[in-house]
Amino acid sequence: MSMADRPSSRFDHAGLAVADLAAATAWYVEALGLERELTLRIEEIELDIEMLRHPVYGYRIELLHRPDTAGAKPADPAQAALVAGYGHLAFDVGDLEAAYDRVVSLGARPVMDPRPAPEPGVRMAFVADPEGNLLELLER
């Protein structure tokens, strides 16, 4: 299929259900440099939304909260690979050690310290955000 025949699409955002919307919003803003773009409430289903956007790269993370939001989360990349659906979010960072140290200092749980990735020329680390969602940090 040539480029002209491919459907036009680009990644816009990932949705992440969280138990504490205010705390999750504050953490992602501080830890990853995201900005609050939009706040919504869908009253019919008691859904609160914070859309966060990276000011330079434009990607978005949509934090979603409904009463009693809960669920089991994989503890590490190996467990995440056994879960059908999304297992983690990945972020390309300029300085892996600095990014890893920063998010851990802000409350992320260390999962895998910085090391060479299986992909040649790439380094990686894993953390879990304060709610236990797995995040991969990559340095390409």
C-alpha positions in Angstrom: 0.0 0.0 0.0 1.5 3.3 -1.0 1.4 6.4 1.3 -1.3 7.9 -0.9 -3.5 4.9 -0.3 -3.2 4.9 3.4 -5.9 6.4 5.6 -4.9 9.6 7.2 -4.5 9.3 11.0 -2.2 10.4 13.8 -2.2 9.6 17.5 -4.2 12.1 19.6 -4.6 10.8 23.2 -4.8 7.9 25.6 -7.5 7.7 28.2 -6.5 6.6 31.7 -9.1 5.9 34.4 -7.9 7.1 37.8 -9.3 6.9 41.4 -8.2 10.4 42.5 -8.6 12.9 39.6 -7.1 15.9 41.3 -4.0 14.1 42.6 -3.4 12.3 39.2 -3.8 15.6 37.4 -1.3 17.4 39.7 1.2 14.5 39.4 1.1 14.3 35.5 1.4 18.1 35.3 4.4 18.2 37.7 6.2 14.9 36.7 5.8 15.0 32.9 5.3 18.7 32.2 1.8 18.4 30.8 -0.7 21.3 30.9 -4.4 21.2 31.7 -6.2 21.7 28.4 -9.9 20.9 29.2 -12.0 20.0 32.1 -15.4 18.2 31.5 -18.2 16.6 33.4 -20.7 14.2 31.9 -23.4 14.3 34.4 -25.5 11.4 33.1 -22.7 8.9 34.0 -20.9 10.9 36.7 -17.8 11.1 34.6 -15.2 13.8 35.3 -12.4 14.4 32.7 -9.2 16.3 32.8 -7.5 16.5 29.3 -3.8 17.1 29.7 -1.6 18.2 26.8 2.2 18.3 26.3 2.9 22.0 25.3 5.7 21.1 22.8 4.8 17.7 21.3 1.0 18.0 21.5 0.1 14.6 22.7 -2.7 14.3 25.2 -3.5 12.1 28.2 -7.2 12.1 29.2 -7.6 11.4 32.9 -11.1 9.9 33.6 -12.8 9.5 36.9 -16.1 8.0 38.0 -17.1 7.1 41.6 -15.6 3.9 42.8 -13.0 3.7 40.0 -10.8 0.8 40.8 -9.1 -2.2 39.2 -6.1 -4.5 39.3 -3.0 -3.1 37.6 0.0 -5.1 36.4 3.0 -4.6 38.7 5.7 -4.8 36.1 6.3 -5.1 32.3 6.1 -8.9 32.3 2.7 -8.9 34.0 1.5 -6.1 31.7 2.4 -8.2 28.6 -0.1 -10.8 29.9 -3.0 -8.4 30.1 -5.3 -8.0 27.1 -5.5 -4.4 26.2 -3.2 -1.6 27.2 -0.4 -2.5 29.7 1.5 0.8 29.9 2.1 4.2 28.5 5.6 5.1 27.1 7.3 8.5 27.0 10.4 9.4 25.1 12.6 11.5 27.4 15.8 13.4 26.7 17.8 12.3 29.7 16.6 8.9 31.0 18.4 9.0 34.4 17.2 12.6 35.2 13.6 11.8 34.1 13.6 8.6 36.1 14.9 10.3 39.3 12.4 13.1 38.9 9.3 11.0 38.6 10.5 8.7 41.5 11.1 11.8 43.6 7.6 12.9 42.9 6.0 9.6 44.1 6.4 7.1 41.3 7.2 3.6 42.3 10.5 2.3 40.8 9.8 -0.8 38.7 12.9 -1.2 36.5 15.9 1.1 36.8 17.4 2.6 33.6 19.1 0.0 31.4 19.6 -0.9 27.7 16.3 -1.8 26.0 15.8 -4.8 23.8 15.7 -2.4 20.8 19.3 -1.6 19.8 20.5 1.9 20.7 17.6 2.6 23.1 17.6 2.8 26.9 14.5 2.3 29.0 13.2 2.3 32.6 9.8 1.6 34.1 7.9 3.2 37.0 4.4 3.1 38.3 2.6 6.4 38.8 1.1 7.1 42.3 -2.0 5.1 41.3 0.0 2.1 40.1 -0.3 2.7 36.3 2.9 1.5 34.5 4.9 4.1 32.6 7.9 3.4 30.4 10.6 6.0 30.0 12.7 5.7 26.8 15.8 7.5 25.7 16.3 7.1 21.9 
